[in-house]
């Protein structure tokens, strides 16, 4: 099993979402970002974007992977090319 990195830049996390077919949706809820993919379960997911200059920490990343129904191994494979 791949161990998750301690931090992941937000832009790389969004790159993984795009690889999964998600597109960003317009929101007006501060740092909450929503993404939609009608062909995948879950269809709509929302995440809190870290403040500028900060990365996603491992604890948040684990929570976000649970929302996406992704294993750490699947995530790490998708992250490689981002």
N, C-alpha and C positions, 0 to 999 in steps of 0.2 A: 504494500500500500504506500502510495506517495504521501509524504508529509507536506502539509501546506506551508507556504512561506509565512514568516512572521508579519509581513506587510506586502500589500499589492497596490500599485498605483491605480487610482480610479479609472484612468483611461484604458488600462489593460483589462480591467474587469468589464468595462463597457465593450471592449473588443470581443471578449468571450461571449457576451450577450448577443452581439451582432452575428457571430459565428453560429449561434443557436437559432438565429432567425428573428430575434427580437428587434423592434424599432422603438426609439424613444418617443414618448407622448408628451404633449405640452401640459405642464402642471403649474399651478401658482401656489404651491404649498411649501415655500421655503426651500430646504435642501432635499425634499423628497422627490425622487425621480421615478417615473413609471415607464414601463416597457411592455410592448404588446407583441404577441405572436399568436394569431388565430389557429395555427396548425400545431401548437404544442400545449401540453398541460404542464403547468398552469398557463392560461392564455395571457393574463396580465399579472405583472409582478412590480412591486414598488420597493425601492431601496433608499436609504439615506446616503446622499453623497457627502463624503467628508469635507471639512472646510478646506479652502484652497491651500495647497502645499502639504496636505496630509494624505496618507494612504489608508486603505482599508486594513484594519488589524485582523489578526487571525480569528479572534472571537466573532467579529462581525462577519467575516468571510464564511465561517462555518454555518452561521445562521442563514446567510444568503444562499449557500449551496443547498441547505435543506429546503428553502423556498423553491429553488429551481429543480429539486429532485435530482441533483447531480452528486456523484461520489467525488471524493478528493482526487482520485485517479483520473476520472473523466475531465475534471476541471483542469488539472495540471497538463493533460494532453492538449486541451484547447488553448491554454495559456501560452504554450511553447511558441506558437507562431504570432503572438500578439506583441 
